[in-house]
Amino acid sequence: MQVVERKHHIDFTMYGHGLEMVKSALLRTFPDIQFKENADEDFVSSKESSVLKDIESKMTAADVLSIRRENKGITQKQLSEVTGIAVPNISQMENGSRKIGKVNAKKLAEALDCDAADFFMYL
């Protein structure tokens, strides 16, 4: 995947798992971003990428929750049914007006096939 920013031309290539999550995060943070597939083989380590560091600094637990849910292809209602967390509470967690908390993080992680710590990385 190659990412290009219109104002400032930025090229980077990413391989591996989590590509769709990164794309979703990029689109939320930079709505005008464009993706190109099959970029050349030159790359910068993600540890050295200022673009990824910038995105990571803007991510919130709410973003992680909504991206994980969307990538799983389920609605808030379906997530509610699996976790036992009320739909309004999930909605508030996704829009950042309610904290996720340890108990809910465990329920959400199990339902979304991820680690509960994912929801606390971006606090």
Residue pairs with C-beta under 8 A, 6 or more apart in sequence:
1 13
1 14
1 19
1 23
1 35
1 36
1 37
1 39
2 11
2 12
2 13
2 35
2 36
2 37
2 38
2 39
3 10
3 11
3 12
3 14
3 26
3 33
3 34
3 35
3 36
3 51
4 10
4 11
4 33
4 34
4 35
4 36
5 30
5 33
6 32
6 34
10 51
11 39
12 43
12 44
12 49
12 51
12 52
13 39
13 40
13 41
13 42
13 43
14 22
14 46
15 43
20 71
21 67
21 68
21 71
22 52
22 55
23 35
24 67
24 70
24 71
25 55
25 59
25 63
25 67
26 33
26 55
27 33
28 63
28 67
29 55
29 58
29 59
46 52
56 122
59 122
60 96
60 122
60 123
61 93
61 96
61 99
61 100
61 119
61 120
61 121
61 122
61 123
62 93
62 94
62 95
62 96
63 122
64 118
64 119
64 121
64 122
65 90
65 93
65 94
65 100
65 108
65 119
66 94
68 108
68 112
68 114
68 118
69 76
69 79
69 94
69 112
72 111
72 112
72 113
74 82
76 87
76 90
76 91
76 94
77 87
79 85
79 90
79 108
79 111
79 112
80 86
80 87
80 90
82 111
83 90
83 104
83 107
83 108
83 110
83 111
84 107
85 104
85 107
85 108
89 98
89 104
92 98
93 99
93 100
93 104
100 108
100 119
100 120
102 116
105 116
105 119
105 120
106 116
108 116
108 119
109 115
109 116
109 118
109 119
